[in-house]
Amino acid sequence: MLLQPLIDFVRGHYRTSDFIPLHAPVFRGNERCYVLETIDSTFVSSVGAFVDRFEHDMAAYTGSPRAVATVNGTAALHVALRLVGVQQGDYVITQPLTFVATCNAIVYSGATPVFVDVDRHTLGLSPSALESRLEENAFCDDEGQCRRRADHGAIRACLPMHTFGHPADLDGLLRVCGDWGLPLVEDAAESLGSIYHGKHTGTFGDVGTLSFNGNKVMTTGGGGMLLCGQELGERAKHLTTTAKQPHSYEYVHDELGYNYRLPNLNAALGCAQLEQLEGYISEKRQLAADYAACLADSELAFVTEPEGCRSNYWLNAVICSNSAQRDQLLQATNEQGVMTRPIWRLMNRLPMYADAPSGELPNALWLEARVVNLPSGVCDHVKEGR
Protein backbone atom coordinates (compact mmCIF):
# COMPACT_ATOMS: atom_id res chain seq x y z
CA MET A 1 0.00 0.00 0.00
CA LEU A 2 1.50 3.32 -1.09
CA LEU A 3 0.66 5.86 1.62
CA GLN A 4 2.88 8.75 0.61
CA PRO A 5 0.45 10.07 -2.05
CA LEU A 6 -2.26 10.27 0.62
CA ILE A 7 0.05 12.07 3.05
CA ASP A 8 1.15 14.45 0.29
CA PHE A 9 -2.49 15.13 -0.59
CA VAL A 10 -3.33 16.03 3.02
CA ARG A 11 -0.33 18.35 3.33
CA GLY A 12 -1.17 19.96 0.00
CA HIS A 13 -4.75 20.55 1.05
CA TYR A 14 -3.84 22.16 4.39
CA ARG A 15 -0.78 23.92 2.94
CA THR A 16 1.51 23.25 5.87
CA SER A 17 4.49 21.17 6.88
CA ASP A 18 3.46 21.43 10.55
CA PHE A 19 1.41 18.92 12.51
CA ILE A 20 -2.08 18.48 11.02
CA PRO A 21 -4.80 17.68 13.59
CA LEU A 22 -7.85 15.57 12.92
CA HIS A 23 -10.39 18.40 13.21
CA ALA A 24 -9.49 21.85 14.53
CA PRO A 25 -11.99 24.72 14.90
CA VAL A 26 -11.91 27.75 12.61
CA PHE A 27 -13.08 31.25 13.60
CA ARG A 28 -13.65 33.48 10.58
CA GLY A 29 -16.64 35.61 11.41
CA ASN A 30 -18.28 37.42 14.32
CA GLU A 31 -16.96 35.18 17.11
CA ARG A 32 -14.75 37.82 18.74
CA CYS A 33 -17.37 40.55 18.34
CA TYR A 34 -20.19 38.51 19.90
CA VAL A 35 -18.09 37.19 22.78
CA LEU A 36 -16.87 40.71 23.62
CA GLU A 37 -20.46 41.93 23.48
CA THR A 38 -21.34 39.27 26.04
CA ILE A 39 -18.48 40.31 28.30
CA ASP A 40 -19.48 43.97 28.04
CA SER A 41 -23.05 43.08 28.97
CA THR A 42 -21.81 41.19 32.10
CA PHE A 43 -24.33 38.41 31.26
CA VAL A 44 -21.77 35.66 30.79
CA SER A 45 -23.56 32.77 32.51
CA SER A 46 -26.73 30.90 31.51
CA VAL A 47 -28.93 34.02 31.41
CA GLY A 48 -28.36 36.20 28.38
CA ALA A 49 -29.65 37.21 24.99
CA PHE A 50 -27.32 34.95 23.03
CA VAL A 51 -28.70 31.78 24.66
CA ASP A 52 -32.21 32.59 23.45
CA ARG A 53 -30.89 33.63 20.04
CA PHE A 54 -28.82 30.46 19.65
CA GLU A 55 -31.80 28.26 20.50
CA HIS A 56 -34.04 30.16 18.09
CA ASP A 57 -31.49 30.09 15.26
CA MET A 58 -30.72 26.39 15.72
CA ALA A 59 -34.42 25.50 15.71
CA ALA A 60 -34.83 27.44 12.48
CA TYR A 61 -31.74 25.84 10.90
CA THR A 62 -32.72 22.26 11.74
CA GLY A 63 -36.47 22.69 11.26
CA SER A 64 -37.11 21.51 14.82
CA PRO A 65 -40.14 23.00 16.62
CA ARG A 66 -37.95 23.64 19.66
CA ALA A 67 -34.25 23.69 20.54
CA VAL A 68 -32.93 23.79 24.12
CA ALA A 69 -29.23 24.50 24.70
CA THR A 70 -27.19 22.50 27.21
CA VAL A 71 -23.67 22.62 28.60
CA ASN A 72 -22.56 19.69 26.41
CA GLY A 73 -23.89 16.94 24.19
CA THR A 74 -23.75 14.29 26.91
CA ALA A 75 -25.97 16.41 29.14
CA ALA A 76 -28.40 16.76 26.23
CA LEU A 77 -28.49 12.97 25.83
CA HIS A 78 -29.05 12.46 29.55
CA VAL A 79 -32.04 14.79 29.54
CA ALA A 80 -33.37 13.34 26.27
CA LEU A 81 -33.54 9.89 27.83
CA ARG A 82 -35.38 11.25 30.83
CA LEU A 83 -37.83 13.04 28.52
CA VAL A 84 -38.86 9.72 26.94
CA GLY A 85 -39.28 8.05 30.33
CA VAL A 86 -36.03 6.13 30.84
CA GLN A 87 -35.58 5.34 34.52
CA GLN A 88 -33.71 3.15 36.99
CA GLY A 89 -33.67 -0.52 35.97
CA ASP A 90 -34.67 0.04 32.33
CA TYR A 91 -32.85 -1.03 29.18
CA VAL A 92 -31.99 1.14 26.18
CA ILE A 93 -30.99 -0.33 22.82
CA THR A 94 -28.01 1.30 21.17
CA GLN A 95 -25.06 0.50 18.93
CA PRO A 96 -21.65 -0.77 20.11
CA LEU A 97 -19.83 1.32 17.50
CA THR A 98 -20.15 4.80 18.99
CA PHE A 99 -18.42 7.33 21.20
CA VAL A 100 -18.59 6.39 24.88
CA ALA A 101 -20.88 9.34 25.76
CA THR A 102 -23.82 7.56 24.09
CA CYS A 103 -23.62 4.71 26.59
CA ASN A 104 -22.60 6.87 29.53
CA ALA A 105 -25.82 8.87 29.22
CA ILE A 106 -27.82 5.63 29.39
CA VAL A 107 -26.12 4.64 32.62
CA TYR A 108 -26.47 8.17 34.06
CA SER A 109 -30.21 7.54 33.65
CA GLY A 110 -30.02 4.36 35.72
CA ALA A 111 -30.54 2.13 32.67
CA THR A 112 -28.44 -0.55 30.96
CA PRO A 113 -27.37 -0.45 27.30
CA VAL A 114 -28.30 -3.32 25.01
CA PHE A 115 -25.95 -3.60 22.03
CA VAL A 116 -27.28 -4.28 18.54
CA ASP A 117 -25.17 -4.47 15.38
CA VAL A 118 -24.65 -1.70 12.83
CA ASP A 119 -24.93 -1.61 9.03
CA ARG A 120 -21.66 -1.38 7.10
CA HIS A 121 -23.00 1.16 4.58
CA THR A 122 -24.21 3.67 7.21
CA LEU A 123 -22.00 2.73 10.20
CA GLY A 124 -25.20 3.28 12.21
CA LEU A 125 -27.64 1.02 14.04
CA SER A 126 -29.03 -1.68 11.74
CA PRO A 127 -32.84 -1.88 11.47
CA SER A 128 -32.68 -5.53 10.42
CA ALA A 129 -30.42 -6.43 13.36
CA LEU A 130 -32.71 -4.46 15.68
CA GLU A 131 -35.79 -6.27 14.41
CA SER A 132 -34.14 -9.68 14.76
CA ARG A 133 -32.92 -8.91 18.26
CA LEU A 134 -36.38 -7.84 19.39
CA GLU A 135 -38.14 -10.81 17.79
CA GLU A 136 -35.76 -13.24 19.49
CA ASN A 137 -35.40 -11.59 22.89
CA ALA A 138 -38.35 -9.30 23.59
CA PHE A 139 -42.13 -9.15 23.86
CA CYS A 140 -44.79 -6.47 24.36
CA ASP A 141 -46.90 -6.79 27.51
CA ASP A 142 -50.65 -6.13 27.76
CA GLU A 143 -49.99 -2.39 28.07
CA GLY A 144 -47.79 -2.31 24.97
CA GLN A 145 -44.52 -1.95 26.89
CA CYS A 146 -41.56 -3.64 25.20
CA ARG A 147 -39.82 -6.01 27.62
CA ARG A 148 -36.89 -8.41 27.65
CA ARG A 149 -37.83 -12.08 27.78
CA ALA A 150 -34.88 -12.81 30.07
CA ASP A 151 -35.98 -10.73 33.06
CA HIS A 152 -39.11 -8.83 31.90
CA GLY A 153 -37.18 -5.58 32.27
CA ALA A 154 -38.60 -2.65 30.30
CA ILE A 155 -36.82 -1.73 27.06
CA ARG A 156 -37.64 1.94 27.26
CA ALA A 157 -36.00 3.48 24.17
CA CYS A 158 -33.80 3.03 21.12
CA LEU A 159 -30.73 5.28 20.76
CA PRO A 160 -28.95 5.22 17.38
CA MET A 161 -26.00 7.48 16.54
CA HIS A 162 -25.26 9.12 13.17
CA THR A 163 -21.65 8.02 12.84
CA PHE A 164 -19.16 10.60 11.53
CA GLY A 165 -22.13 12.66 10.31
CA HIS A 166 -23.54 9.94 8.02
CA PRO A 167 -27.27 9.46 8.68
CA ALA A 168 -28.38 6.07 9.96
CA ASP A 169 -31.26 4.25 8.22
CA LEU A 170 -33.97 6.29 9.92
CA ASP A 171 -36.88 4.95 7.86
CA GLY A 172 -36.03 1.41 8.90
CA LEU A 173 -35.41 2.33 12.52
CA LEU A 174 -38.66 4.29 12.79
CA ARG A 175 -40.57 1.34 11.32
CA VAL A 176 -39.14 -1.17 13.79
CA CYS A 177 -39.48 1.19 16.75
CA GLY A 178 -43.07 1.89 15.78
CA ASP A 179 -43.86 -1.83 15.61
CA TRP A 180 -42.47 -2.34 19.13
CA GLY A 181 -43.67 0.90 20.76
CA LEU A 182 -40.13 2.17 21.35
CA PRO A 183 -39.35 5.89 21.53
CA LEU A 184 -36.48 6.85 19.22
CA VAL A 185 -33.81 9.19 20.57
CA GLU A 186 -31.29 10.34 17.94
CA ASP A 187 -27.71 10.94 18.97
CA ALA A 188 -26.98 13.50 16.26
CA ALA A 189 -23.89 14.85 18.04
CA GLU A 190 -21.78 14.38 14.92
CA SER A 191 -24.36 15.15 12.23
CA LEU A 192 -25.24 18.85 12.48
CA GLY A 193 -26.06 19.88 8.92
CA SER A 194 -26.65 16.33 7.70
CA ILE A 195 -29.89 15.71 5.82
CA TYR A 196 -31.82 12.45 5.55
CA HIS A 197 -34.33 12.40 2.69
CA GLY A 198 -34.84 16.16 2.85
CA LYS A 199 -35.02 16.53 6.63
CA HIS A 200 -32.36 17.32 9.23
CA THR A 201 -31.02 14.50 11.37
CA GLY A 202 -32.10 14.79 14.97
CA THR A 203 -35.65 15.75 14.01
CA PHE A 204 -37.06 12.28 13.19
CA GLY A 205 -37.25 10.72 16.63
CA ASP A 206 -39.05 11.81 19.77
CA VAL A 207 -35.92 13.77 20.74
CA GLY A 208 -32.59 14.48 19.05
CA THR A 209 -29.35 15.82 20.48
CA LEU A 210 -26.43 17.81 19.08
CA SER A 211 -22.89 18.52 20.27
CA PHE A 212 -20.77 21.65 19.79
CA ASN A 213 -17.52 20.35 21.24
CA GLY A 214 -14.32 21.91 19.94
CA ASN A 215 -13.82 19.14 17.38
CA LYS A 216 -17.30 19.30 15.82
CA VAL A 217 -18.37 20.92 12.51
CA MET A 218 -19.10 24.10 14.46
CA THR A 219 -18.26 24.76 18.09
CA THR A 220 -19.30 26.69 21.16
CA GLY A 221 -16.17 25.49 22.98
CA GLY A 222 -18.39 23.05 24.83
CA GLY A 223 -22.12 22.75 24.42
CA GLY A 224 -25.06 20.70 23.25
CA MET A 225 -28.66 21.03 22.15
CA LEU A 226 -31.93 19.14 22.46
CA LEU A 227 -34.22 19.09 19.42
CA CYS A 228 -37.85 18.24 20.16
CA GLY A 229 -41.48 19.37 20.08
CA GLN A 230 -42.80 22.32 22.02
CA GLU A 231 -44.18 20.34 24.97
CA LEU A 232 -41.01 18.31 25.49
CA GLY A 233 -39.02 21.50 24.95
CA GLU A 234 -40.75 23.19 27.87
CA ARG A 235 -40.01 20.17 30.02
CA ALA A 236 -36.37 20.10 28.86
CA LYS A 237 -35.96 23.80 29.69
CA HIS A 238 -37.34 23.19 33.17
CA LEU A 239 -35.13 20.15 33.87
CA THR A 240 -31.95 21.83 32.60
CA THR A 241 -32.45 24.90 34.79
CA THR A 242 -32.46 22.93 38.07
CA ALA A 243 -36.26 22.49 37.86
CA LYS A 244 -36.74 25.98 39.30
CA GLN A 245 -40.21 27.46 39.26
CA PRO A 246 -40.42 31.04 37.92
CA HIS A 247 -40.49 33.54 40.76
CA SER A 248 -39.17 37.05 41.22
CA TYR A 249 -37.14 36.15 44.32
CA GLU A 250 -38.05 32.77 45.86
CA TYR A 251 -36.07 29.57 45.22
CA VAL A 252 -38.65 26.90 44.52
CA HIS A 253 -37.52 23.66 42.84
CA ASP A 254 -40.34 21.16 42.26
CA GLU A 255 -38.37 18.03 41.21
CA LEU A 256 -34.89 16.71 40.58
CA GLY A 257 -33.33 18.96 37.97
CA TYR A 258 -29.90 19.58 36.45
CA ASN A 259 -27.58 22.54 36.15
CA TYR A 260 -27.16 21.88 32.45
CA ARG A 261 -27.81 25.27 30.85
CA LEU A 262 -25.37 26.63 28.26
CA PRO A 263 -23.55 29.84 29.33
CA ASN A 264 -24.18 33.01 27.33
CA LEU A 265 -20.46 33.20 26.43
CA ASN A 266 -20.64 29.85 24.68
CA ALA A 267 -23.93 30.71 23.00
CA ALA A 268 -22.38 33.89 21.57
CA LEU A 269 -19.66 31.80 19.99
CA GLY A 270 -22.31 29.42 18.66
CA CYS A 271 -24.33 32.18 17.03
CA ALA A 272 -21.26 33.35 15.13
CA GLN A 273 -20.32 29.81 14.10
CA LEU A 274 -23.84 28.99 12.94
CA GLU A 275 -23.73 31.97 10.57
CA GLN A 276 -20.88 30.17 8.76
CA LEU A 277 -22.06 26.58 9.05
CA GLU A 278 -23.26 26.06 5.49
CA GLY A 279 -19.94 27.35 4.18
CA TYR A 280 -18.06 24.95 6.45
CA ILE A 281 -20.17 22.03 5.23
CA SER A 282 -19.64 22.98 1.60
CA GLU A 283 -15.86 22.99 2.12
CA LYS A 284 -15.96 19.71 4.03
CA ARG A 285 -18.01 18.06 1.29
CA GLN A 286 -15.50 19.25 -1.29
CA LEU A 287 -12.67 17.79 0.79
CA ALA A 288 -14.55 14.49 0.94
CA ALA A 289 -14.90 14.48 -2.85
CA ASP A 290 -11.18 15.22 -3.20
CA TYR A 291 -10.30 12.39 -0.81
CA ALA A 292 -12.50 10.02 -2.79
CA ALA A 293 -10.75 11.01 -6.02
CA CYS A 294 -7.30 10.69 -4.44
CA LEU A 295 -8.10 7.19 -3.15
CA ALA A 296 -10.04 5.96 -6.18
CA ASP A 297 -7.30 3.59 -7.35
CA SER A 298 -5.98 2.61 -3.92
CA GLU A 299 -6.72 -0.34 -1.64
CA LEU A 300 -8.52 1.98 0.78
CA ALA A 301 -12.31 2.29 0.46
CA PHE A 302 -13.50 5.83 1.19
CA VAL A 303 -16.68 6.02 3.29
CA THR A 304 -19.38 7.95 1.42
CA GLU A 305 -22.79 9.27 2.41
CA PRO A 306 -25.79 6.91 2.22
CA GLU A 307 -28.03 7.21 -0.83
CA GLY A 308 -30.62 9.99 -0.59
CA CYS A 309 -28.68 11.81 2.14
CA ARG A 310 -26.46 14.85 2.51
CA SER A 311 -23.71 14.15 5.01
CA ASN A 312 -21.72 16.87 6.68
CA TYR A 313 -18.68 14.54 6.46
CA TRP A 314 -17.69 15.50 9.99
CA LEU A 315 -14.85 13.00 10.00
CA ASN A 316 -13.70 11.49 6.73
CA ALA A 317 -13.01 7.78 6.98
CA VAL A 318 -11.48 4.94 4.99
CA ILE A 319 -11.98 1.20 5.33
CA CYS A 320 -8.76 -0.80 5.14
CA SER A 321 -8.49 -4.33 3.83
CA ASN A 322 -7.62 -5.72 7.25
CA SER A 323 -6.32 -4.72 10.68
CA ALA A 324 -2.67 -5.00 9.59
CA GLN A 325 -3.24 -2.46 6.83
CA ARG A 326 -5.10 -0.24 9.31
CA ASP A 327 -2.14 -0.30 11.69
CA GLN A 328 0.27 0.46 8.84
CA LEU A 329 -1.80 3.49 7.83
CA LEU A 330 -2.05 4.78 11.40
CA GLN A 331 1.67 4.42 12.04
CA ALA A 332 2.86 5.97 8.77
CA THR A 333 0.60 9.03 8.94
CA ASN A 334 1.12 9.81 12.61
CA GLU A 335 4.89 9.40 12.32
CA GLN A 336 4.81 12.11 9.62
CA GLY A 337 2.71 14.53 11.66
CA VAL A 338 -0.62 13.82 9.96
CA MET A 339 -3.11 12.86 12.64
CA THR A 340 -5.25 9.83 11.90
CA ARG A 341 -7.03 7.60 14.38
CA PRO A 342 -8.84 4.27 14.48
CA ILE A 343 -12.57 4.09 15.03
CA TRP A 344 -13.67 3.72 18.65
CA ARG A 345 -13.17 0.46 20.48
CA LEU A 346 -16.55 -1.28 20.64
CA MET A 347 -18.49 -0.32 23.75
CA ASN A 348 -19.09 -3.94 24.78
CA ARG A 349 -15.31 -4.40 24.93
CA LEU A 350 -14.87 -1.62 27.49
CA PRO A 351 -14.71 -2.86 31.10
CA MET A 352 -17.77 -0.98 32.37
CA TYR A 353 -19.99 -2.33 29.57
CA ALA A 354 -18.54 -5.83 29.18
CA ASP A 355 -21.52 -7.41 30.96
CA ALA A 356 -24.23 -5.46 29.10
CA PRO A 357 -26.61 -7.54 26.96
CA SER A 358 -25.36 -7.93 23.40
CA GLY A 359 -26.31 -9.76 20.26
CA GLU A 360 -24.02 -10.96 17.49
CA LEU A 361 -21.97 -8.00 16.19
CA PRO A 362 -20.27 -9.11 12.95
CA ASN A 363 -20.45 -5.75 11.18
CA ALA A 364 -19.30 -3.74 14.18
CA LEU A 365 -16.34 -6.07 14.70
CA TRP A 366 -15.46 -5.93 11.00
CA LEU A 367 -15.51 -2.13 10.99
CA GLU A 368 -13.61 -1.82 14.28
CA ALA A 369 -10.70 -3.70 12.72
CA ARG A 370 -10.59 -1.61 9.53
CA VAL A 371 -11.82 2.00 9.86
CA VAL A 372 -9.42 4.95 10.07
CA ASN A 373 -10.34 8.64 10.28
CA LEU A 374 -8.44 11.18 8.19
CA PRO A 375 -7.90 14.93 8.83
CA SER A 376 -11.24 16.59 8.17
CA GLY A 377 -11.20 20.13 9.55
CA VAL A 378 -12.00 23.24 7.54
CA CYS A 379 -8.86 25.04 6.38
CA ASP A 380 -7.74 28.33 7.93
CA HIS A 381 -7.53 29.54 4.34
CA VAL A 382 -10.22 29.17 1.71
CA LYS A 383 -8.90 27.64 -1.47
CA GLU A 384 -9.10 29.84 -4.55
CA GLY A 385 -11.91 29.03 -6.91
CA ARG A 386 -14.08 27.36 -4.26
PyMOL commands that set and color helices and strands:
alter all, ss='L'
color gray80, all
select helices_A, chain A and resi 4-14+31-41+49-62+73-83+100-108+127-137+163-165+170-180+230-240+264-274+277-294+323-335+347-349+351-353+362-368
alter helices_A, ss='H'
color red, helices_A
select strands_A, chain A and resi 66-70+91-94+112-115+138-140+146-148+155-159+185-187+195-196+199-200+207-211+224-228+301-302+309-310+316-319+341-342+371-374
alter strands_A, ss='S'
color yellow, strands_A
deselect
rebuild
show_as cartoon
